[in-house]
Amino acid sequence: MTGNNNFTAEQRKRKIETVTLQGSAVNLLLSAGKILAGVFGRSAAMLADGVHSLSDLLSDIIVLVFVRISSRKMDNGHEYGHGKFETLATLIVSLILLVVGAGFLASGIRSIVSVISGETIPSPGYVALAAAVVSIISKEWLYRYTVRVGKAVDSPVMVANAWHHRSDALSSIASLVGIGGAIFLGDRWTILDPLASCCISIAIIIVSVKMAGPALNELLDSSLPEDMENDILDTVSAVAGVRNVHGLKTRRNGRSVIIEAHIVVDPSIPVVQAHRIATAAEHALRGKYGPDTQISLHMEPDINAE
């Protein structure tokens, strides 16, 4: 993710909180409206869609709590800061999506089996159809708004939450097709409603897996992508006085990155000059990866020059 790392921690937190609170208000209204529409409109797809919106509200709360924690400064117990609390929040939101999707998939399959076995499902009402249209418009807008700000402040958890909104919009599209088909094609096609519920579930599961992978990798201290590591090596090597760079170790810590490396310099230069070279390398890296980049450079003499 390439966002603006020049926001202060407080500015970043405020932006995330503002957008997330706005999303919470929308999710609260939508979840209540869709659940009621699902109950009174006799639509399993809309009921599933409404509970999905309720899970969106839960993920909003998780984002608010964990982003507030991750914005705290370093302390004795967290010398690298609290950035991974945000990564943990991303993983939690993803797992919520996975559980919600799996639950609705199982429920949809049971309904389909019932229909195949000869049972009848009541045709959904027009209130469920209207709720689907409202949900599609509002959730797609919320997705675009949240993902734009999330990328601007370089917040993976905010982008994950945006995809939670997008998955809700997609589920509402499936609801619209299933409910509309069940209403307008007659009683023989009421099976389209649970079929739509299954499609919603599969989309939710796919999104959850895509969101969980990068978060899990970060929590397990996976290295940065190879192209980023090569760029780091090129950036440090371009600094005047640097003869070689090796022993590079990288990882991500929330929105910031941690870089450790060994820099080879002329063995005859004074310690003060070697320190200036290291400082120049740090400035170059922070200029590319943001002021919160945590850097540890070990200076070594060029033994081949002795």
C-alpha positions as CSV (number, residue, x, y, z in Angstrom):
1,M,0.0,0.0,0.0
2,T,1.4,3.4,-1.0
3,G,-0.2,6.1,1.1
4,N,0.8,9.4,2.6
5,N,3.2,8.7,5.5
6,N,3.5,12.4,6.3
7,F,0.4,12.4,8.5
8,T,1.1,12.7,12.1
9,A,-0.1,9.8,14.3
10,E,-2.9,12.1,15.7
11,Q,-4.0,13.3,12.3
12,R,-4.1,9.8,11.0
13,K,-6.1,8.5,14.0
14,R,-8.6,11.3,13.6
15,K,-9.1,10.6,9.9
16,I,-9.6,6.9,10.5
17,E,-12.0,7.5,13.4
18,T,-14.1,10.1,11.5
19,V,-14.6,7.8,8.5
20,T,-15.2,4.7,10.7
21,L,-17.8,6.5,12.8
22,Q,-19.6,7.6,9.7
23,G,-19.6,4.1,8.5
24,S,-20.9,2.8,11.8
25,A,-23.9,5.1,11.6
26,V,-24.7,3.8,8.1
27,N,-24.2,0.2,9.1
28,L,-26.4,0.6,12.2
29,L,-29.3,1.9,10.1
30,L,-28.8,-0.6,7.3
31,S,-28.5,-3.6,9.5
32,A,-31.7,-2.7,11.4
33,G,-33.5,-1.9,8.2
34,K,-32.4,-5.1,6.3
35,I,-33.1,-7.4,9.2
36,L,-36.6,-6.0,9.5
37,A,-37.0,-6.2,5.7
38,G,-35.8,-9.8,5.8
39,V,-38.2,-10.8,8.5
40,F,-41.3,-9.0,7.2
41,G,-40.4,-9.6,3.6
42,R,-39.8,-13.3,4.2
43,S,-36.4,-13.3,2.6
44,A,-33.5,-15.5,3.8
45,A,-31.1,-13.6,1.5
46,M,-32.1,-10.2,2.9
47,L,-31.9,-11.5,6.5
48,A,-28.4,-12.9,5.8
49,D,-27.5,-9.5,4.2
50,G,-28.8,-7.7,7.3
51,V,-26.7,-9.8,9.7
52,H,-23.7,-9.2,7.4
53,S,-24.3,-5.5,7.8
54,L,-24.4,-6.1,11.6
55,S,-21.0,-7.8,11.3
56,D,-19.8,-4.6,9.5
57,L,-20.8,-2.6,12.6
58,L,-18.8,-5.0,14.8
59,S,-15.8,-4.6,12.5
60,D,-16.1,-0.8,12.7
61,I,-15.9,-1.0,16.5
62,I,-12.8,-3.2,16.3
63,V,-11.2,-0.7,14.0
64,L,-11.9,2.2,16.3
65,V,-10.5,0.4,19.4
66,F,-7.4,-1.0,17.8
67,V,-6.4,2.0,15.8
68,R,-6.6,4.1,19.0
69,I,-4.2,1.6,20.6
70,S,-1.9,1.4,17.5
71,S,-1.5,5.2,17.5
72,R,0.2,5.2,20.9
73,K,3.8,6.1,21.1
74,M,6.6,3.7,22.0
75,D,6.9,2.7,25.6
76,N,9.0,0.3,27.7
77,G,6.8,-2.6,26.9
78,H,6.5,-1.8,23.2
79,E,9.8,-0.4,22.0
80,Y,8.9,-0.8,18.4
81,G,5.5,0.9,19.0
82,H,2.0,-0.4,18.8
83,G,1.6,-0.7,15.0
84,K,0.8,-4.4,15.0
85,F,-2.3,-3.9,17.0
86,E,-3.7,-2.5,13.8
87,T,-2.6,-5.6,11.9
88,L,-4.2,-7.7,14.6
89,A,-7.5,-5.8,14.0
90,T,-7.2,-6.5,10.3
91,L,-6.9,-10.2,11.0
92,I,-9.9,-10.1,13.4
93,V,-12.1,-8.3,10.9
94,S,-11.1,-10.9,8.3
95,L,-12.0,-13.8,10.6
96,I,-15.4,-12.2,11.4
97,L,-16.0,-12.1,7.6
98,L,-15.0,-15.8,7.3
99,V,-17.3,-16.9,10.1
100,V,-20.2,-14.9,8.8
101,G,-19.7,-16.2,5.3
102,A,-19.4,-19.9,6.4
103,G,-22.5,-19.6,8.6
104,F,-24.7,-18.2,5.8
105,L,-23.3,-20.7,3.3
106,A,-24.4,-23.6,5.6
107,S,-27.8,-22.0,6.1
108,G,-28.3,-21.4,2.4
109,I,-27.4,-25.0,1.5
110,R,-29.9,-26.3,4.1
111,S,-32.7,-24.2,2.5
112,I,-31.8,-25.5,-1.0
113,V,-31.8,-29.1,0.2
114,S,-35.2,-28.5,1.8
115,V,-36.6,-27.1,-1.5
116,I,-35.2,-30.1,-3.4
117,S,-36.8,-32.4,-0.9
118,G,-40.2,-30.9,-1.7
119,E,-40.7,-28.2,0.9
120,T,-41.9,-24.8,-0.1
121,I,-40.3,-21.4,0.7
122,P,-42.6,-18.4,0.9
123,S,-42.0,-15.8,-1.8
124,P,-40.2,-12.7,-0.5
125,G,-42.0,-9.3,-0.4
126,Y,-41.2,-6.1,-2.2
127,V,-39.9,-4.5,1.0
128,A,-36.9,-6.9,0.8
129,L,-36.4,-5.8,-2.8
130,A,-36.3,-2.1,-1.9
131,A,-34.0,-2.8,1.0
132,A,-31.5,-4.4,-1.4
133,V,-31.5,-1.4,-3.7
134,V,-30.9,1.0,-0.8
135,S,-28.1,-1.2,0.5
136,I,-26.3,-1.4,-2.8
137,I,-26.1,2.3,-3.3
138,S,-25.1,3.2,0.3
139,K,-22.6,0.4,0.8
140,E,-20.8,1.0,-2.5
141,W,-20.5,4.7,-1.7
142,L,-19.2,3.8,1.8
143,Y,-16.6,1.4,0.2
144,R,-15.3,4.0,-2.1
145,Y,-15.1,6.7,0.6
146,T,-13.4,4.4,3.1
147,V,-10.9,2.8,0.8
148,R,-9.9,6.2,-0.6
149,V,-9.1,7.6,2.9
150,G,-7.6,4.2,4.0
151,K,-5.0,4.4,1.2
152,A,-4.4,8.1,1.8
153,V,-3.4,7.4,5.5
154,D,-1.8,4.0,4.6
155,S,-4.1,2.0,6.9
156,P,-4.4,-1.7,6.0
157,V,-7.2,-2.3,8.6
158,M,-9.2,0.6,7.1
159,V,-8.8,-0.9,3.6
160,A,-9.9,-4.3,5.0
161,N,-12.9,-2.6,6.6
162,A,-13.7,-0.9,3.2
163,W,-13.7,-4.4,1.6
164,H,-16.1,-5.4,4.3
165,H,-18.4,-2.6,3.0
166,R,-17.8,-3.8,-0.6
167,S,-18.7,-7.4,0.3
168,D,-21.9,-6.1,1.8
169,A,-22.7,-4.2,-1.5
170,L,-22.0,-7.4,-3.5
171,S,-24.2,-9.4,-1.1
172,S,-27.0,-6.9,-1.7
173,I,-26.6,-7.3,-5.5
174,A,-27.0,-11.1,-5.0
175,S,-30.0,-10.4,-2.8
176,L,-31.5,-8.2,-5.4
177,V,-31.2,-10.9,-8.1
178,G,-32.4,-13.7,-5.8
179,I,-35.3,-11.7,-4.3
180,G,-36.3,-10.2,-7.7
181,G,-36.3,-13.6,-9.4
182,A,-38.3,-15.2,-6.6
183,I,-40.9,-12.4,-6.8
184,F,-41.3,-12.0,-10.5
185,L,-40.7,-15.5,-11.8
186,G,-43.3,-17.3,-9.6
187,D,-43.3,-19.8,-6.7
188,R,-41.2,-22.3,-8.6
189,W,-38.3,-19.9,-8.5
190,T,-38.3,-19.1,-4.7
191,I,-35.2,-21.3,-4.5
192,L,-33.3,-18.3,-6.1
193,D,-33.5,-16.6,-2.7
194,P,-31.3,-19.2,-0.8
195,L,-29.2,-19.6,-3.9
196,A,-28.4,-15.8,-3.7
197,S,-27.6,-16.3,0.0
198,C,-25.0,-19.0,-1.0
199,C,-23.5,-16.7,-3.6
200,I,-23.2,-13.9,-1.0
201,S,-21.5,-16.3,1.4
202,I,-18.9,-17.4,-1.1
203,A,-18.0,-13.8,-2.0
204,I,-17.7,-13.0,1.7
205,I,-15.4,-16.0,2.3
206,I,-13.1,-15.0,-0.6
207,V,-12.7,-11.5,0.6
208,S,-12.0,-12.7,4.2
209,V,-9.2,-15.0,3.0
210,K,-7.6,-12.2,0.8
211,M,-7.6,-9.8,3.8
212,A,-6.3,-12.4,6.3
213,G,-3.2,-13.5,4.3
214,P,-1.2,-10.2,4.4
215,A,-2.2,-9.6,8.1
216,L,-1.1,-13.0,9.1
217,N,2.2,-12.7,7.3
218,E,2.9,-9.4,9.1
219,L,2.2,-10.8,12.5
220,L,4.6,-13.7,11.7
221,D,7.3,-11.1,10.8
222,S,7.5,-12.0,7.1
223,S,10.0,-9.9,5.1
224,L,8.9,-7.1,2.9
225,P,8.4,-7.9,-0.8
226,E,11.5,-8.6,-2.8
227,D,11.1,-5.5,-4.9
228,M,10.9,-3.3,-1.8
229,E,14.0,-4.9,-0.4
230,N,15.9,-4.3,-3.6
231,D,14.8,-0.7,-3.6
232,I,16.1,-0.4,0.0
233,L,19.5,-1.8,-1.0
234,D,19.6,0.6,-4.0
235,T,18.7,3.6,-1.8
236,V,21.4,2.9,0.7
237,S,24.0,2.0,-1.9
238,A,23.4,5.4,-3.6
239,V,24.5,7.3,-0.4
240,A,27.9,8.8,-0.7
241,G,30.5,6.8,1.3
242,V,28.6,3.5,1.2
243,R,30.7,0.8,-0.4
244,N,28.4,-2.2,0.2
245,V,25.2,-3.2,2.0
246,H,24.5,-6.7,3.3
247,G,22.6,-8.5,6.1
248,L,19.4,-6.8,5.2
249,K,16.4,-7.7,7.4
250,T,13.0,-6.2,7.0
251,R,9.5,-6.5,8.3
252,R,6.3,-4.4,8.6
253,N,5.0,-2.9,11.8
254,G,1.5,-1.6,11.1
255,R,1.8,1.3,8.7
256,S,5.6,1.6,9.3
257,V,8.5,-0.7,8.2
258,I,11.5,-1.9,10.2
259,I,14.8,-2.0,8.4
260,E,18.1,-3.5,9.7
261,A,21.3,-3.7,7.6
262,H,25.1,-3.7,7.7
263,I,26.8,-0.9,5.8
264,V,30.4,-1.2,4.6
265,V,32.5,2.0,4.6
266,D,36.1,3.1,4.2
267,P,38.1,1.8,7.3
268,S,40.3,4.9,7.4
269,I,37.5,7.4,8.0
270,P,36.8,8.8,11.5
271,V,33.9,7.5,13.5
272,V,32.2,10.9,13.1
273,Q,32.2,10.6,9.3
274,A,30.9,7.0,9.4
275,H,28.1,8.3,11.6
276,R,27.2,11.0,9.1
277,I,27.1,8.4,6.3
278,A,24.7,6.3,8.4
279,T,22.5,9.3,9.1
280,A,22.4,10.2,5.4
281,A,21.3,6.6,4.7
282,E,18.5,6.9,7.4
283,H,17.3,10.2,5.9
284,A,17.2,8.6,2.4
285,L,15.1,5.7,3.6
286,R,12.7,7.8,5.7
287,G,12.2,10.0,2.7
288,K,10.9,7.0,0.8
289,Y,9.2,5.0,3.4
290,G,8.0,7.7,5.8
291,P,9.2,9.4,9.0
292,D,8.0,6.5,11.2
293,T,10.4,4.0,9.5
294,Q,12.5,2.3,12.2
295,I,16.0,1.8,11.0
296,S,19.0,0.1,12.6
297,L,22.3,0.3,10.6
298,H,25.5,-1.4,11.7
299,M,28.7,0.2,10.3
300,E,31.5,-2.1,9.2
301,P,35.0,-1.4,7.8
302,D,35.8,-2.5,4.3
303,I,38.3,-5.3,5.2
304,N,39.3,-5.7,1.5
305,A,40.7,-2.1,1.5
306,E,43.1,-2.8,4.4
